[in-house]
Amino acid sequence: MLSNKINFFCPNCSSDKYIGKTTIGKNYKDEPYKNVTSEIQCAKCFMDIPSIISENISPDKQNEMSKLWNEIYNHHIKKMLHNVKMF
């Protein structure tokens, strides 16, 4: 686990610890990942969180980012997983 060298807030579990930050290689043309260029993996819940809603978030915006995560990104991930067909 990396020390907290960036200001990280996990909107999924409220942790401030992270494992690493990765750049997304694929350019998504559709929402909600259209403007996401990197993700940060939370050290507590292990979710890959878009950096635009988890990095350098001021304390007064944390509830807003948690709501955004739950309503848009987390919902999108669950929908994608539901549509995956196992062989």
N, C-alpha and C positions, 0 to 999 in steps of 0.2 A: 504494500500500500504506500502510495506517495504521501509525503507530508503535504499539508495544505498550502501549496505554493500559489494556488489560484483561489479566488473567493468563490467557493462552490456551495450551492444550496440544492439539495435534491427535493424536487416538488412532489415526489412519490412518497418519501418516508421522512423528510426533513433533516436528513443527515448532512453534515458538512465535510465528510470524508469521502475521498474518491480514489479509484484505482488508477485510472488513466484517461487521457483524452485522445480521441482518434479523429482523423479527418475522414469524411465520407467520400469515397471514391466515385460513387455514382451521382450524377446530377439529376435530381428529381424535378420533373416539370409540373407535377401536381402537388396540391396542398395535401397535408400540412407540412411536408418536408421540403417544399419548394425553396425556402430560404435557409435551410439548415446545411451548414458546411462541416460541422463537427459535432461529436457527441462525447459526453463524459460519463464513464461508468461509475455508479455509486458503489462504495465499499460496503454498504449495509444491505441494500436490497438488490444489488447487482443489475439494476436496470440501466440501459444506455439512454441517457437523457440528452436531448438536443441542448447544445451549449447556449443557444439564444434564450433559453428559459431557465438555465441553471448556473450560469457563470456571471459573476459580478452583479448579482441581484441584491438590491438594497432591502433591508428588513421590512420596510413598509410595502414592498411589492411581492413578498414571498407568498402570501395568501392568493394573490392574483395569479402568480405563476403556477401554484398548485392546482388552482381551478382550471387554468388553461391546459395543464398536463392531463388532468383527469377527463376533461370534456373533449379535448381534441386529439392529443398525441396518444395517450393510453388507449382511448377508444379506437383509434386508427390501428394500433398494433393488434388489439384483440380482434378487430374485424379481419385484418390480414391473416392472422393465425387461424381464424375460423374458416377462411376460404382456402387454406392450404389442404390439398388432397394428398393423403398418404397412399403410397402404392400398395 
